[in-house]
């Protein structure tokens, strides 16, 4: 079954669903000029399949396309994601 990635701005989150199942969520908050990623969660039964990395990649592409805000990774998963993707670190300081 295919996954669906979405930005839900009214809930301040990005989501990944498989069918009707909510599999992964990345929560954020905003301040002028910055987007703070505060929490990433994958349901226990779906962990280890790369869903959180896929979701964060989608979120970063979305932010790049619609905003000049910098990203502030508060969540340890997002911190690690940037360590694994040094080519995307420009998002941290723009």
N, C-alpha and C positions, 0 to 999 in steps of 0.2 A: 504494500500500500504506500503511495507517495506521501511525502511530508509537505506541509504547508508552513511557510514562514510568514510572519506578519509583524507589523509595527502597530501597537495599540496605544496611541498617544494619550487617550483619555485615562488609561490605566497606568501610564508611564512604564511601559514594558514592551519587550519584544517576545514573541512566542513561536514555538515550533509545535505543530500538531501532526499526528499521524491519524488520519481519519478524523473521528470526533475526539480522540484522546489528546489532552494537553500533556505533552511530553517534557517540554523544557521552557523555562521562563528566565528572562534577563530583565531585572528591575533597574530603573534609573530614576534619578531626580535631576532637576535642572536649576541652574543659577545663571545669571547673565554671563554669557560667553563660555559656559561650560556645561557638560553633561556628565554626571557622576553615575557610574555603573556600580550599584550597591550590593547586588545579590544575583547569583545565577543558580538555578535549581533544575535538576533533571530527576524525574521520578526514578526511584531505586531500580525498578525492573528494566528500565531503559538505559541505565548508566553503562559506560564503556563502549558505546557505539558511535561516539563522535558528534552527538547531537548538540551538545553545548558549544563546541567549537564551530560547528556549522551555523548556529544561531548568532554567535558573536561576530563571525565573519559577515553575515547578512546585516547585522546591526551597524557595523563599521562602514560597510558599503552604503547603507542608507544615510548615515550621518554625513559621509563624504559628499553624497549627491544633493543633500538638501540644506546643509548648514556649514557655517564657518566656525562653529563652536569647537573648543578642544574637548577631548575625552579625558576624564579623570577616573582611572580604575581604582575603585575602593575594594571591590570583590577580588579575592585572591585568584579566582579562576581567570578573570579578565587581566589581572596583572601577569599571570603566567602566559596567557594567550599573546600578549604583546611581546613577551620574551621570546616566544616561538615564532613571531612574525615581525622581525625588526624592520622590514620594509614598510610597515604600517605605523611606525612610531611617530611619524609626522603629525598624526592625529592628537598626540599628547601635548604638543606645544604650539599649535596654531592659534 
